[in-house]
Every structure is written in structure tokens, then in C-alpha cells.
Amino acid sequence: MSSLPLDLLSFVLERDPSKLVPGVHMKQAGGVRGIHFSSPDTALSFPSSQILVNCDLFPKEFSIVLTLKVSDSAPKVKTEARVSVGLEKSCSEQLQGQLWFNPLKKGLYLCDGTVWITVLEDRKRLDYVLEHQVLTTSSETHDIELFQVPGMGLMAAMAHRSASGSAVYLWTKTGFQLYQNISTNGALAWRHFSMGNKVRFNKDSQADFSVIYKWSKRRKRFVQFQTLQTHCARDWEAFNIDGHTYLAVANHRQGDKNHTIDSVIYRWNRLSKSFEVHQMLQTSGAYDWEFFTVGPYYFLVVANAFDGVTTSLDSVIYVWVNGNFQVFQKIKTFCATDWEMFQIDSRVFLVVANGHRLHGNGPSQYTINSTIYELDMSAQLFVRFQDIVTYSAVDWEFFSLGQEYFLVVANSFNGESYSLNSILYRWQGYEGFVPVHWLPTIGCSDWEFFSAKGESYLIYSSAKAPLSKVFMLKTY
């Protein structure tokens, strides 16, 4: 089947600019007049029969050619761009400038050579949360790590508390299914990272070593690659700076009492094909690392939880200067267990999960504020933006649906019970984040957001029960 070139916009746009449909505006710049799409609208759609008049069956895949004008800030594309409709491909240099229409998301995306950039997308709004899967695990779980393996799809590694090992699950049509069991003892966290086309991930444990595993394409399994000396490591963070790969480990304590110890940043040595110590940073009961960039600057923030006496400590934001991290800012926290960086438009935020207040032999206070900080560009500091009451919070997860932004907190303990609500908050602009959904959890230890086949999901792990739950986010 073939058809003559068509002006598709003429099917949905009025010739009179004053009658343009919602979400469409006429703009003129540099003597060039064009159409600006601020948001999709049902009025922009039309039956395929209007252009495929002699086609009884709509094809699964087809291509059209259209002309685009892209602003200077957007990736350069050829005047004529080919649009493919169907399953998503990996965006690569070979596909740079190609458009992809996803019928599931009802969106149009442009490949910039690395990732797909949204050109048009149907605006989603969260309606309600539906329990999708109850996953029975071999033991309690401290952490979940979601990642993609080429040729396999979405996987989830769970850090199980027991000595029976930790599980790797594969996402299928019915949910997560057990794929591989990896020998661990008291695992605390997993961290996935890639170098070139090599897939690896780290296991943290309460033992005095952590293990890096490498994906074997031949065996289709993760195999042990390198062992590193650590001290009750609670978290790993992987990042790249100037073409080099680094790993930061959060060493929580050495022995039972020594919490003020060095956490370590490792750097990949291409000659020895191993990670080697690059920098030592003193931390106090370190619980989490978060790496992020703002413009040309690289930042690394540590969640300091306990120094052996008190949980009222400074957590530290570091900035990369001349090949090493230097102190940028200190922020008072209370048993900080997690940092999450996120951006809304051009605004940069950091949110901390505060676990509890404790000093000496006094009682612990579990109902306390966790705080969102915003980067003040003029002052070059993160300043307090919003306090949110949490209950021994151990994790924050930020995600977006359409043009809406959300935070979900892992509330784990209120001083009496581990069975309590973790709360989903929605961004309300000037009002900050407001609670919109209360999700019953048991000893919640981690939240992760993911998308599959056009649907959006949340999964949480429990540190007090042998289960994890997957929730589907229903939109309208």
C-alpha cells in the first residue's frame, strides 16, 4: 500500500489562526511562522480512513515522512525525518534524527543519538493505585534494584536478609518471576551499572566484603567478577566523570561500635580491568550515596546516620574539583537513610529521609520531619523548601506521569508498629508536595518506579515480612 505525500496538519488545523484547537499556538521567530504544540488534544487526532481510503486493514507498522523545524536548543535533525510506528528500538547514533510513534503511550519521540526525547505525548493523570502482584520472597528484603539487560528486558535484584541467597527476577506478562538466585548472607543493597556494553552490579552485605557481578551473555547469568573490602556497606553509587567510571561505597560501621570510618570511592582501571581506590571520605554510619549533576558540576551527597552517640549529624554534599570531591555544603540530618535528587523544570531539589532522633541513652523519636531542599542558584546553596512528617523514613522515590510529578516515601516504623501507610505525594507548585494516596505497607524498606508495555508501576520491599508488592498506577 502507498499514498501520495499528505499535509497531515491540514486534517486537524484550521486555516484561520484564531480558530486553532486547544494546545496549539501560532508562533513567529526570525521571519518564520510555525505551529507550537504545548500539549496534546483529542482534537488533533483523526480517523486513519481519511488518508487510507482504500485500506481495509490498518497495518501494524507503517512510515510517513514529515517536515520538522527544531529550535536551536533541540537536537539537530534532517529536514525529512522518518517516523516508525510500533515497538520501541534502542536509540543509537544510527537512529539519530529518527522519530518513533508509540501507540501505547500515544506519543511521538525523537532520537538524539542516545535517548528518545518527547516531542508529543498524551498527558497522563494519576487516577488510583491498584495492587498488581504480591511477590513471596525467600526472606525479608532490604533493597530492590531495577535494571534493563539487553536481550532480556527488565530485571529486579532483591537484597534478602537471610543466608539463603538473594533473588534476581525477570519481568514477564504476569509480573516478576524468579530468574536467578545469588549466594548472599545478610545482603543490604544492590546497585546496577554498565560500562560500554558490559552490565554489572554490586552486592552490599553485612559481611566485610562486597561483590561485583558481571552479566555473562553466554550463560545468561550474573557471575562473580571482583570482591572489595568493605565495612557493613549499606549502599553503592555508580557514576561517570570525564569518561571514567567510579563506584562510591557507603561503609556503615567497622565492628559493632566504630561508625566514624572512611567510605571509599573506587575508579575503574582499564589496564588492570578492576576497580581501585581513588579517594577516601570520612563518614559517620553512612547509609546512602546520591550522585547528580547540575550544569557542568558533579555532586555527591552522603546520608550520615549515626556516630555511635547521636543521630543528629551533618550529612555532606561534595562537589568534584580537580579530580577529587571536596565539601560543598553540610546539612543537619537525623539518622539520614536516603537522599533523592530530582528536577522540576529548571528547579533542582534534594530530599532526605530522616530515620529517627536519638542521643545517648535517651528514647528514640520516630515521628519526625524529612526535608526537601532546593538549590538556590544565586547563593549556590541548597535551602530548606518543605518539611514533611515521616515515620522512620528509609527511602524516597521521585517519578513523573505525563506532566505531573510525585514523591513516595517508605515509612517503616512509628515507634509501635511496622504496619503503617507509606504516602504518595503530588507536586502542587507553590504548595509543594501534598499527600494524595496512602498505601498500606509492612516495614517498608524501598520504593522503585518503573514502566512496562505502556503501563506505570511501583514496587516496594519489606524488611519485616517475606514479600514485595507491585502496584499499577491507573491513569486517565
C-alpha positions as CSV (number, residue, x, y, z in Angstrom):
1,M,0.0,0.0,0.0
2,S,1.3,3.5,-0.8
3,S,-0.1,7.0,-0.8
4,L,0.8,10.4,-2.1
5,P,2.6,12.9,0.2
6,L,0.0,14.5,2.5
7,D,-0.2,17.6,4.6
8,L,-1.3,15.9,7.8
9,L,-1.6,19.1,9.8
10,S,-4.3,20.3,7.4
11,F,-6.6,17.5,8.7
12,V,-6.6,18.9,12.2
13,L,-5.7,22.6,12.0
14,E,-7.9,25.5,10.9
15,R,-6.5,27.8,8.2
16,D,-7.6,30.7,10.5
17,P,-5.0,31.0,13.3
18,S,-7.8,32.4,15.6
19,K,-9.6,29.1,15.4
20,L,-6.6,26.8,16.4
21,V,-7.5,23.8,18.5
22,P,-6.6,23.8,22.3
23,G,-2.9,23.2,22.9
24,V,-1.8,24.7,19.6
25,H,-0.5,28.2,19.1
26,M,0.9,30.2,16.1
27,K,4.4,31.4,16.7
28,Q,6.7,33.6,14.6
29,A,10.5,33.9,15.0
30,G,13.1,35.2,12.6
31,G,10.6,35.7,9.8
32,V,9.5,32.1,10.1
33,R,5.9,31.2,11.2
34,G,5.1,27.9,12.7
35,I,2.8,25.9,14.9
36,H,3.7,25.3,18.5
37,F,2.2,22.3,20.4
38,S,2.0,22.9,24.1
39,S,0.0,19.8,24.9
40,P,-1.8,17.0,23.0
41,D,-5.5,17.3,22.5
42,T,-8.1,14.9,21.2
43,A,-8.9,17.4,18.5
44,L,-5.5,16.8,17.0
45,S,-6.5,13.2,16.1
46,F,-8.5,12.0,13.1
47,P,-9.6,8.6,11.7
48,S,-6.9,6.8,9.6
49,S,-9.6,6.2,7.0
50,Q,-9.3,9.8,5.9
51,I,-5.9,9.1,4.5
52,L,-6.0,5.3,3.9
53,V,-9.2,5.3,1.9
54,N,-8.5,2.0,0.1
55,C,-7.1,0.1,3.1
56,D,-9.5,-2.4,4.8
57,L,-7.0,-3.4,7.5
58,F,-4.8,-0.9,9.3
59,P,-1.2,-2.0,9.1
60,K,0.7,-2.9,12.3
61,E,3.7,-0.8,11.1
62,F,3.9,2.0,8.6
63,S,6.0,5.0,7.8
64,I,5.2,8.6,6.9
65,V,7.6,11.4,6.0
66,L,7.1,14.9,7.5
67,T,9.0,18.1,7.8
68,L,10.1,19.4,11.1
69,K,11.7,22.7,12.3
70,V,13.6,22.2,15.5
71,S,14.7,25.1,17.8
72,D,18.4,25.7,18.3
73,S,18.3,24.1,21.8
74,A,16.9,20.9,20.5
75,P,18.9,18.1,18.7
76,K,19.5,18.8,15.0
77,V,17.6,16.6,12.7
78,K,17.3,16.3,9.0
79,T,14.6,18.2,7.2
80,E,12.9,15.0,6.4
81,A,12.5,12.6,9.3
82,R,11.2,9.1,9.0
83,V,8.5,8.1,11.6
84,S,8.3,4.5,12.6
85,V,5.2,3.2,14.4
86,G,5.4,0.1,16.6
87,L,7.7,-1.4,19.2
88,E,10.4,0.8,20.7
89,K,14.0,0.4,19.5
90,S,17.2,1.4,21.3
91,C,18.1,4.9,20.5
92,S,21.6,5.0,18.9
93,E,23.8,7.1,16.7
94,Q,22.5,5.2,13.7
95,L,18.9,6.3,14.5
96,Q,19.8,9.9,15.3
97,G,17.1,12.2,13.9
98,Q,14.5,9.4,13.6
99,L,11.0,9.8,15.0
100,W,9.2,7.0,16.8
101,F,5.5,6.9,17.5
102,N,4.5,4.8,20.4
103,P,0.8,3.8,20.1
104,L,0.7,2.7,23.7
105,K,1.8,6.0,25.1
106,K,0.2,7.9,22.3
107,G,3.5,9.8,22.0
108,L,5.9,11.0,19.4
109,Y,9.6,10.7,20.3
110,L,12.9,11.9,18.6
111,C,16.2,10.1,18.9
112,D,19.1,12.4,19.6
113,G,21.6,9.6,19.2
114,T,21.4,8.5,22.9
115,V,17.9,8.7,24.2
116,W,14.3,9.3,23.0
117,I,13.2,12.9,23.6
118,T,9.5,13.6,23.9
119,V,8.1,15.6,21.0
120,L,4.4,15.0,21.7
121,E,2.9,12.8,24.4
122,D,-0.6,12.1,25.7
123,R,-0.9,13.8,29.1
124,K,-1.4,11.2,31.8
125,R,-3.0,11.9,35.2
126,L,-2.9,9.5,38.1
127,D,-6.4,8.2,39.0
128,Y,-5.8,5.4,41.5
129,V,-3.4,2.8,42.6
130,L,-4.2,-0.9,42.1
131,E,-2.4,-3.9,43.7
132,H,-1.0,-5.8,40.8
133,Q,1.2,-8.6,42.3
134,V,2.1,-9.9,45.7
135,L,5.6,-11.4,45.4
136,T,6.5,-14.0,48.0
137,T,10.2,-13.8,48.7
138,S,12.6,-16.1,50.5
139,S,13.0,-13.7,53.3
140,E,12.8,-10.0,54.3
141,T,14.2,-7.6,51.7
142,H,16.3,-4.5,52.4
143,D,16.5,-3.2,48.9
144,I,15.3,-3.6,45.3
145,E,17.3,-2.6,42.2
146,L,15.6,-2.4,38.8
147,F,17.6,-2.5,35.6
148,Q,17.5,-3.5,32.0
149,V,19.6,-6.2,30.4
150,P,19.9,-6.1,26.6
151,G,18.1,-9.1,25.1
152,M,16.4,-10.0,28.4
153,G,14.4,-7.0,29.4
154,L,13.5,-5.6,32.9
155,M,15.0,-7.3,35.9
156,A,14.8,-6.8,39.7
157,A,17.6,-7.7,42.1
158,M,16.4,-8.1,45.7
159,A,18.8,-7.9,48.7
160,H,17.4,-10.6,51.1
161,R,18.1,-10.7,54.7
162,S,18.6,-14.4,55.1
163,A,21.6,-16.6,54.3
164,S,19.7,-18.5,51.7
165,G,20.7,-16.0,49.0
166,S,19.3,-13.0,47.1
167,A,17.0,-13.3,44.1
168,V,17.0,-11.8,40.6
169,Y,13.6,-11.6,39.0
170,L,12.6,-11.1,35.3
171,W,9.5,-9.1,34.4
172,T,7.0,-11.1,32.3
173,K,3.4,-10.6,31.1
174,T,2.2,-11.8,34.5
175,G,4.7,-9.9,36.7
176,F,8.1,-10.7,38.2
177,Q,9.2,-14.3,38.0
178,L,12.3,-15.8,39.8
179,Y,15.2,-15.9,37.3
180,Q,18.4,-16.4,39.3
181,N,19.5,-16.9,43.0
182,I,22.8,-15.4,44.0
183,S,24.6,-16.6,47.1
184,T,24.5,-13.8,49.8
185,N,24.4,-13.6,53.6
186,G,22.6,-10.6,55.1
187,A,22.6,-8.6,51.8
188,L,21.7,-5.0,52.3
189,A,21.6,-3.4,48.8
190,W,22.3,-3.9,45.1
191,R,23.5,-1.4,42.5
192,H,23.4,-1.9,38.8
193,F,25.7,-0.1,36.4
194,S,27.1,-0.5,32.8
195,M,30.5,0.1,31.3
196,G,30.3,0.2,27.5
197,N,28.1,-2.8,26.6
198,K,29.1,-4.6,29.8
199,V,26.4,-5.0,32.5
200,R,27.5,-5.3,36.2
201,F,26.0,-4.8,39.6
202,N,27.2,-4.7,43.2
203,K,26.0,-6.5,46.3
204,D,26.3,-4.9,49.7
205,S,26.3,-7.1,52.8
206,Q,26.8,-7.0,56.5
207,A,30.0,-9.0,56.0
208,D,33.4,-7.3,55.5
209,F,33.3,-7.5,51.7
210,S,31.1,-6.7,48.8
211,V,31.0,-8.4,45.4
212,I,30.7,-7.1,41.8
213,Y,28.9,-9.4,39.4
214,K,29.1,-9.3,35.7
215,W,26.4,-10.4,33.2
216,S,27.5,-13.3,31.1
217,K,26.0,-13.2,27.6
218,R,26.8,-16.8,27.0
219,R,25.4,-18.2,30.3
220,K,22.7,-15.5,30.6
221,R,23.6,-15.3,34.3
222,F,25.4,-12.9,36.6
223,V,28.8,-14.3,37.5
224,Q,31.2,-13.1,40.2
225,F,33.7,-10.5,38.9
226,Q,35.5,-8.7,41.8
227,T,35.5,-8.7,45.6
228,L,36.1,-5.5,47.5
229,Q,36.9,-4.9,51.2
230,T,34.0,-3.0,52.8
231,H,32.6,-2.5,56.3
232,C,28.9,-3.2,56.7
233,A,28.3,-1.5,53.3
234,R,24.8,0.0,53.1
235,D,24.9,1.4,49.6
236,W,26.8,1.7,46.3
237,E,26.6,4.5,43.8
238,A,28.0,4.2,40.2
239,F,28.7,7.3,38.1
240,N,30.9,8.6,35.2
241,I,33.0,11.7,35.1
242,D,35.1,12.7,32.1
243,G,34.9,9.2,30.6
244,H,35.9,7.4,33.8
245,T,33.7,5.0,35.8
246,Y,33.6,5.4,39.6
247,L,31.9,3.5,42.4
248,A,31.2,5.0,45.8
249,V,30.6,2.7,48.8
250,A,28.8,3.8,52.0
251,N,30.7,2.0,54.8
252,H,28.3,2.0,57.7
253,R,30.5,0.8,60.6
254,Q,33.5,-1.3,61.4
255,G,32.8,-3.8,64.2
256,D,29.8,-3.1,66.4
257,K,30.8,0.4,67.7
258,N,33.0,2.2,65.3
259,H,30.8,4.2,63.0
260,T,33.1,7.1,62.1
261,I,35.1,5.5,59.4
262,D,36.2,6.1,55.8
263,S,33.8,5.4,52.9
264,V,35.6,4.8,49.6
265,I,35.4,6.0,46.0
266,Y,36.8,3.5,43.5
267,R,37.8,4.1,39.9
268,W,37.9,1.6,37.1
269,N,41.5,0.9,35.9
270,R,41.4,-0.1,32.2
271,L,44.8,-1.7,32.4
272,S,44.2,-4.0,35.4
273,K,40.5,-4.3,34.5
274,S,39.5,-3.8,38.1
275,F,38.2,-1.1,40.4
276,E,40.9,0.6,42.6
277,V,40.8,3.0,45.5
278,H,40.6,6.6,44.2
279,Q,39.6,8.7,47.3
280,M,38.7,8.2,51.0
281,L,36.0,10.3,52.6
282,Q,35.3,10.2,56.4
283,T,31.6,9.4,57.1
284,S,29.5,8.5,60.2
285,G,27.3,5.5,59.9
286,A,27.0,6.2,56.1
287,Y,23.7,4.9,54.7
288,D,23.4,6.2,51.2
289,W,25.2,8.0,48.4
290,E,23.5,10.1,45.7
291,F,25.3,11.3,42.6
292,F,23.9,14.1,40.5
293,T,24.9,16.8,38.0
294,V,23.9,20.5,37.8
295,G,25.1,22.0,34.6
296,P,28.8,21.3,34.3
297,Y,29.2,20.4,38.0
298,Y,29.3,17.0,39.6
299,F,27.9,16.4,43.1
300,L,27.9,13.5,45.6
301,V,25.9,13.6,48.8
302,V,26.2,11.2,51.7
303,A,23.5,10.3,54.2
304,N,25.2,10.1,57.6
305,A,23.1,8.2,60.1
306,F,24.9,7.6,63.4
307,D,28.3,8.3,65.0
308,G,27.8,5.9,68.0
309,V,26.2,8.5,70.2
310,T,23.7,10.6,68.3
311,T,21.7,10.6,65.0
312,S,21.9,14.4,64.9
313,L,24.6,14.7,62.3
314,D,25.7,16.7,59.3
315,S,25.2,15.0,56.0
316,V,27.6,16.3,53.4
317,I,27.3,17.4,49.8
318,Y,30.6,17.1,47.9
319,V,31.5,18.8,44.6
320,W,34.0,17.5,42.1
321,V,37.1,19.8,41.9
322,N,40.3,18.9,40.1
323,G,39.8,15.2,40.1
324,N,38.5,14.8,43.7
325,F,35.4,15.5,45.7
326,Q,35.5,18.5,48.1
327,V,33.0,19.6,50.7
328,F,30.3,21.9,49.1
329,Q,27.7,22.1,51.9
330,K,26.8,20.4,55.2
331,I,23.1,19.8,56.2
332,K,21.9,18.8,59.6
333,T,20.0,15.5,59.4
334,F,18.7,12.9,61.8
335,C,19.7,9.3,61.0
336,A,19.7,10.1,57.3
337,T,19.0,7.0,55.4
338,D,18.4,8.2,51.8
339,W,18.9,11.2,49.5
340,E,16.9,11.6,46.3
341,M,17.7,14.3,43.8
342,F,15.1,15.4,41.3
343,Q,14.3,18.3,38.9
344,I,11.1,20.0,38.1
345,D,11.5,22.2,35.0
346,S,14.7,24.1,35.8
347,R,14.4,23.7,39.6
348,V,16.8,21.3,41.4
349,F,15.8,19.6,44.6
350,L,17.2,17.2,47.2
351,V,15.0,15.3,49.6
352,V,16.4,13.5,52.7
353,A,14.8,10.6,54.5
354,N,15.3,11.2,58.3
355,G,15.0,7.9,60.2
356,H,14.8,9.0,63.9
357,R,16.2,11.2,66.6
358,L,18.4,9.6,69.2
359,H,21.0,11.0,71.6
360,G,22.9,8.8,74.0
361,N,20.7,6.6,76.1
362,G,17.6,8.7,75.6
363,P,14.5,7.5,73.8
364,S,14.2,7.4,70.0
365,Q,11.8,9.7,68.3
366,Y,10.5,8.1,65.0
367,T,7.8,10.6,64.0
368,I,10.0,13.5,62.7
369,N,10.3,15.7,59.6
370,S,12.0,14.7,56.5
371,T,13.0,17.7,54.4
372,I,13.1,18.8,50.8
373,Y,15.8,21.3,49.9
374,E,16.0,23.4,46.7
375,L,19.2,24.7,45.1
376,D,19.4,28.5,45.3
377,M,21.5,29.4,42.2
378,S,22.4,32.8,43.4
379,A,23.5,31.7,46.8
380,Q,25.0,28.5,45.5
381,L,23.4,26.6,48.4
382,F,20.6,24.1,49.0
383,V,18.0,25.8,51.2
384,R,15.0,24.3,53.0
385,F,11.9,24.2,50.8
386,Q,9.4,21.9,52.6
387,D,9.2,19.7,55.7
388,I,7.1,16.5,55.5
389,V,6.2,14.4,58.6
390,T,7.5,10.9,58.2
391,Y,7.8,7.7,60.3
392,S,11.3,6.4,60.4
393,A,11.6,7.1,56.7
394,V,14.2,4.9,54.8
395,D,13.6,5.8,51.2
396,W,12.2,8.4,48.8
397,E,11.3,7.7,45.1
398,F,10.6,10.5,42.6
399,F,8.8,9.9,39.4
400,S,6.6,11.6,36.8
401,L,3.4,10.7,34.9
402,G,2.8,12.9,31.9
403,Q,3.2,16.4,33.3
404,E,2.6,15.5,36.9
405,Y,5.4,14.9,39.5
406,F,5.3,12.6,42.5
407,L,7.3,11.5,45.6
408,V,6.6,8.4,47.5
409,V,8.1,7.8,51.0
410,A,8.9,4.5,52.6
411,N,7.6,4.8,56.2
412,S,9.0,1.9,58.2
413,F,8.2,2.3,61.9
414,N,6.2,4.7,64.1
415,G,7.6,3.5,67.5
416,E,4.9,0.9,68.0
417,S,4.2,-0.8,64.7
418,Y,5.8,-1.7,61.3
419,S,2.4,-1.8,59.7
420,L,1.6,1.7,58.6
421,N,1.0,3.8,55.5
422,S,3.6,4.8,53.1
423,I,2.4,8.0,51.4
424,L,2.4,9.2,47.8
425,Y,2.7,12.9,47.3
426,R,1.9,15.0,44.2
427,W,3.6,18.3,43.2
428,Q,1.3,21.2,43.6
429,G,3.6,24.0,42.6
430,Y,3.5,26.8,45.2
431,E,2.0,24.4,47.8
432,G,4.9,22.0,47.3
433,F,4.1,18.3,47.6
434,V,0.7,17.3,49.0
435,P,-0.4,13.7,50.0
436,V,-2.8,12.0,47.6
437,H,-2.6,8.3,48.3
438,W,-2.0,6.3,51.4
439,L,-0.5,2.8,50.7
440,P,-0.5,0.2,53.5
441,T,3.0,-1.3,53.9
442,I,4.8,-3.6,56.4
443,G,8.3,-2.4,57.4
444,C,8.7,-0.7,54.0
445,S,12.4,-0.5,53.1
446,D,12.4,0.6,49.4
447,W,10.2,2.0,46.6
448,E,11.0,1.8,42.9
449,F,9.1,3.2,39.9
450,F,9.1,1.5,36.5
451,S,7.2,1.4,33.2
452,A,6.5,-1.6,31.1
453,K,4.3,-2.0,27.9
454,G,2.9,1.5,28.3
455,E,1.8,1.0,32.0
456,S,3.4,2.5,35.1
457,Y,4.1,0.6,38.3
458,L,5.5,1.0,41.8
459,I,7.2,-1.9,43.7
460,Y,8.0,-1.9,47.4
461,S,10.1,-4.2,49.5
462,S,9.6,-5.2,53.2
463,A,12.3,-5.5,55.8
464,K,9.9,-7.2,58.2
465,A,7.9,-9.6,56.0
466,P,8.9,-12.1,53.2
467,L,7.0,-10.2,50.5
468,S,7.2,-7.4,48.0
469,K,4.2,-5.8,46.3
470,V,3.8,-4.4,42.8
471,F,1.2,-1.6,42.3
472,M,-0.2,-0.5,38.9
473,L,-0.7,3.2,38.6
474,K,-4.0,3.7,36.7
475,T,-4.2,6.9,34.7
476,Y,-6.9,8.7,32.8
